[in-house]
């Protein structure tokens, strides 16, 4: 999204697979970047096209869900990295004081310290060339429809989640809610991010509208009510989060180096040897419709077409895990780049010629039985079959098949004992992506007696399969 106003340009650079918003702000030949992604050439090229110089890189906090591009961008441009009060990076950065002002051409950016999501969390208020408040870059302090969770890995060691939630309440009411309704809110994340619970799909809004519909900004809300609502129902954060925080605080390899080290074609023999001698995980990133037909035994599927990087982080967790890729031709660079966004830099190479080369070499392949929702209906009619739903709890409670078992993909490894060892069972999700991920994990654990339901709940809804709809959570405990 672009916003061009006399004297300045604001562009939201939104990355859907991460549900993340970075921002490019230009005024009179000077540029500020807020929360850049790791691949920084996009920002450099934009500045060159505007005949402008990047002077500041503003970080709203130490990100947990992705690796920021701040270190590389500063190295390539000479721009100054700015964090809010209490931040303690190991590299050179300007630690702003509360309400400190920064000139970008004809405009001003003001650092507002808003602890709560993290202790160093800072929002940036943009004033136009006339000194009028125009926009708020709210990071993870304020989302559209939600606020940042207070329980992530970078929380203050000597504070409870409830205490951090209380700080968030104070920050919102002393720094953000007093601002005028017309101010535009540019958040750090949108729907799908694990940094909040219930974000809107929109990525830009006015503060006035947020005051009307965001539960966390209710004018009559007490501090205790806020703390309870913010902390209630939080799922555990993904395990890779603290590892990304460490990279963002201490630095990392430039993406160019990661690409050079990882973008290596391997013939089937070399690929197999590395898989056997390095404890590398074979990660298949093709579309699920191709994966189910044929894949390398014990490989894990996480397709590029879905929420790829967050699922890699959540399910593989260890960013140092060696990886070998099975990827469609021409998508190698994309796969490596998207892995690097969440800190997975240890890619040893990719299978040259893809799965066809593997098959032509005479090596063993595996496949996954996947049936249509109509065929699933026929099988349900003829027998009482075990059904495992791998969606999130909220999706399950909204609508699910009678007697289905909730086994969320996020926590699949904790459910392994629940799956039948000898009799056939069925797995489904919302649209067919997560169920194939789950199936690949189960098969890698030696559980092969499963059937995938293609199209998931979206396809199931088009059949006559009876569903329990809008179930109240309290009735299902």
N, C-alpha and C positions, 0 to 999 in steps of 0.2 A: 504494500500500500504506500502511495506517495502523497505528500501534502506540500504544495508549493504556495508559499505566502510571500508577499513582498519582503525582501531582505533575508529570507531563509528557505531552506528545503528540508523536509523531514521525510525519510523513507523507512518504513518498517520492512525488514527482510525476514520473512517468516518461514521457518523450516517445519513443515507439517509432521514429518516422521519423529521429530523431537518435541513437537508442540512448543517451539521456542521462538521468541521474537528478539532479533537484534535490531539496532537502530543506527541509521546514517543521518547525521544532521550537518548541513552546510550553510554557512553565512559568510559572504564577502571574502571568499577564497580560503576560509578555514573550515575544518571538518572535525566533528566529534563522533566517535563510535561508542555505542553503549552495548555491552555484553556481546562481543563478536564471537562467531563460531571459529573453530580451529583453522578452517581453510580461509585465509585472510585475503587472497588475491582479489576477491569480489570487491572488497572495500577500497583496496588500492586502485583498482581500475575505475571505480566510480569517481574517486577523487581526481584521478588523472583526467577523466572526461569532463569534469567540472573546472579543470585548471585550478585545483585547490590542494591544500596541504592538510593532512591529518595531524592535528596538534594534541588531541586528548583522546584517551581510551578510558571511558568510565565503566567501572565494574560495580554492579549493585550489591554484590556479596560474593563469597567463595562458593561457586556453583557446585552442586553435588551430582546433578543428573547429566552434565556434559562438560567437556574440556573446552574452556574458553580460548579464544585466539589472542588474548591480550599480550602474552609474552612475545610471540612471533611478530605480531603486528607492530609492537614497540620497537623490536629489533630492526624491522624492515623500513620503518618510517621515521624513527626518532621521536615518535609521539610519547607523551607522558602518560603512564598508567595511574589512574586515580581510584582509590578506595575510600570508603567512609571511615569514621572514627573507630578505633579499637582493632582495625585490620592489622595483621602481622605477617605479610608475605616475606619470603626470604630473598626476593629480587627487589631491584630498585623501583619504588613507587611513591607517589605523593599521597600521604594519608590526610585526607581533608578534615577540617574541623566542621562542626555543625554550623550550617548556614554560610559556609565559605562559597564565594562566587568565582566563576570562571568565565572569562570573555571568549566567545567564539565568533569572530567577525563582529557583526553588529548586535549579536544577541548575548544573553547571559544564562548560564546554567548554575543553579544553586543546589548545593549538597544538603539534603535534609536527612539527618541521622534518624532512622526508624527501626530500632532493634526489635526483635521478636521472632521473626523467622530464623535469623541468626543474630549474633550480637553486633556484627559490623554492617548489617543490612542498611542500605542507604537508598533513598529515592532521589531523583534529580528533577528539579522544577525548572522548566524553561521559560524565560522571560523574553518577549519579543524586543525589537529595536527601540520601542517606546517605553520599555520597562514594565509592560503588562504581563501578568501571568498567563501563559498560553497552554502549556502541556506538562504532564507529569509522567516521567518514566519510572514506573513503580516497581520494577523488578519482581521479586517474589513477596514483597510486602503486601501488595494489593493486586489481586487478580480480578477478572471480570466475573462476578458472581461468587467469589470466594477470597480467601487470604492464604498466605503461605503457612504451611504446617510448621509447628514449633519443635518437632521431634527428630530432626535429621542429624546426621553424623557430626556436623560442625557446631552443634549446640554447646553452650558454655558448660564446661565440665562440672562446675559447682552449682548449677541451677537445674531445677526440675523442669519438666515439660510445662507444668502448670504456671511456673514463674515466667517462663519465656512467653507463654500465651498471654499472660498479664501484661508483659512489656509490649506485645503486639497491640493489645487493646489501647494502651496509653499512646503508642506511636500513631495509631490511626486517628485517635480523637484529638491529639494535640498538634499533629503536623499535617494531616491530610484532610480530615473532615472540615476544618475551618476554611479550606480553600473554596473558591467560587464554583458554582455548579457548571459553568460553561467550560471549565478546564477539561482538556482531552486527556484520557488515561491510556497510556501505552504500557501494557503489562509485559512481564518477562515470559509468561507462558499462557497457553490456552488449553482447551479441553483435551484430555488425554495425558497430560503431564502427571507424574507421580508426586509433584511438589504441592498439590492441593487435592481436595476431595471432589469438588463439584463445580468445575469451571465452565463458563459459557463457551459456545463454539465461536462466537465473535471474538475478534482480536483488538478492537478499538471501541471505546465508548466515552461518554461524558461522565464526569464525576457526579453530576446531578442525577443521572440515571442510576448510577451505582448506589448512591445514597437511598434511592427509592427501592431497589430490588436486591441488593446484596445483603444477606442476612447479617454479615459482620459489621455493617455500617448503620444498623438500626439506631435511631436517636435515643430510644427509650431503653436500650439494652444495658444491663448492669455488667460490671466487670466479671462477676462470678458467672453470670449467664454466658458471656462471651467465652470464658475459659472452658466451660462445660461443652458448649456447642463446637468449639474449635477442636477440642481434644477427643470428642466422642467419635468412635467408629473409625479411628485411624488404622489403616493396615500397616504392617511393618514396612519400613522403607526398603527399597532394593539394596542388596548387599554390596553392590559396586559403588554406592554413593560415597562412602568415606574415602575410597581410593581415588575417585575423581576430585574430591576436595583437596587431597594431598597434592595432586598434580597442579591444581589451580593455585595452590599456595606456594609450591616449591619450584614450579616450572616443568618443562617437558621437551622432548625432541620436536624440532620443526616438522610439520607435515611432509614437506618435501623429502626429508630424510626417511621418514616412515614409508612413504610410497616407494622410494628407491630400494629400501630393504625388503619390502613385502611383495612387490609386483613381479614375481618370479614364476615363469611357466615351468611346470614339472611334468615329465611324462609319467605314465602310470607306474612304472617301476620305481622311479625316484620318489613319487608321491607315496607309494605304499611303504617304501623303506623309511621315509621320514615319519610316517604315521606309527610305524612299529618301534622306532628307536628313540623317538623324542617325547612320547606320551602326548603328542599333538591330538587335538580334537578335530575331527573332520566335520566342517560346518557347510551344509548345503544351502545356498541362498537363492535357488531358483524358485519359480512359482510352485505353489503346492500341487497344482494339477499335473505338473511334470514330475515332481518329486515322487508322488505316489506310484507312478508307473515303474520307475527303476531308480535305485540309489545304492550307494556303497553301504554294505552292512555296518551297523552301529554308528552311522553318521547321524548328526542332529540337523533337523530342518529348522531354519528361521529365515523366511523369505524376505527379500528386499522390498517386495511390494506392500508389506504390512508395516507394523511398528517395529521395524528391524532393530535399530540400535538399542532402544530401551529394553526390548526382550532379550537381546544378547546380554546386556548388563545384568538384568534381573535373574536370568537362568544360568549363565555361565559364571558370573560374579567376579571371578579372579581375572583382573585385567592383564595379568602376566601369562595367562594360559596360552600355550602355543596353539595356533590355529592353521589348518589347511583348508582351502576353500574349493568348493565345487560351485561354479558360477557360469552363467551364460556368457558366451563370447562377447567381448566388448564392454562387459560390466565389471571387469576386474578392478579398475581404478575407483569406480563408484563404491564397490563393496568395501575396499580398503579404507577409503575416505570416511565412509559412514561408521565403520568400526572405530576409527581413530577419534571420532567425535565423542565417544564415551570411553576413551582411553585404552582400547584394545589394539595395541601396536605390535603385538608379537605374531604377525602373520608370516608363516614360513614360505608361502607360495600358493599357487592354485593349480588345479588339474588341467593341463594343456589338452585341448580337444574335448573337454567336458566329459560327461557321463558316457557319451558314445565311444570315446577313446578307451575308457575303462572297460566297456563291454567288448569292444573289438580286441582288447588284449587277452580276453578269455577269463578275466577275473570274476569272482562271485559278485552277484548283485542281489538286492532284496527289493521287495515291493510291498505296498500297503493296500489291503482291500478297502475300497471306498464305494459306498452305495448312495443312490439318490434318496431323497426324503420319501418319495412314493414307495420305493422298495422297503425302506425302513418301516413305513406304515404297515405293509404287508407282513413283515416279520413280527411286528408288535402284535398284530392280530392273531398270529398263529402260536405264539409262545410268550411266556413271561421272561423277558430277557433283561439282563442288567444294563442300565444306561448310566453313563458317567458324563456329567456336564462340567466342562472345564472353564466356564465363564467366571466372572467375578461374582461375589455374593449378592451385590445389589441387582445385577442382571438376573440372577437365579430367582431372587425373591419377587422380582417383577413378573416373571412368567417362567414356568418350567414344566417338564413332563412329569406326570404323576410317578412317584417312587424313584425318580432319578436321584443319583448321588451327586452332591456338589463336591467337586474335586478341582478347585481353581488352579489354573496353570501356574500362577505365581508360587503356589505351595505344593506343586505336584510331587516333589520328592518326599514330602511328608505323608503322602497318601499311598505309597507303593504297596503297602501291606493290604490295602482295601480291595485291590483288583483281583478278580478270579485268576487262579493259576492254570486251570485246565479247561474251563468252559468259556465259550465265546461271550464277549461283551462289546458294547457299542459306545463310541465317544463322539461328542458333538460340542460345538461352541456357538458363537453368534453367526458367523459367516463362512466358516470353513478353514480359516487361517490358523487359529490357536489349536484346534483339534488335531491338525496334522503335526504341529510342533509337539503336542502332548504325545501323539502316537509314536513319533520318532524317538522321543525320550524313553517311552515305555519299551519299545523294541530294543533300544540300546541297552536296557536293563534286563533283557532276556524274556520280556513279556510280549508274546507274539499273537496271542489269541484274541485280537481286537479288530473291530471294524469301524472305520470312519464314516460319519454321516456328512456327505458333501453338502455344502451350502449352509450347514448349521441351522440355528433357530429361524433365520430368515426364510429358508426353504421349508422347514418343518411347519411354519405358520401357514403355508399355502396348501397344506394337506388337511385331512380330517383327524389328525392326531390330537387328542384331548390335552389341554394345558390347564394348569392351575395358574390363574392370572391374578396379579396384584395382591399376592399373598402378604398378609401382615407379618413382619418379622417375629413379633411376639408369639404368634401362633405356631411357629416352626421351631422353637427352641427345644 
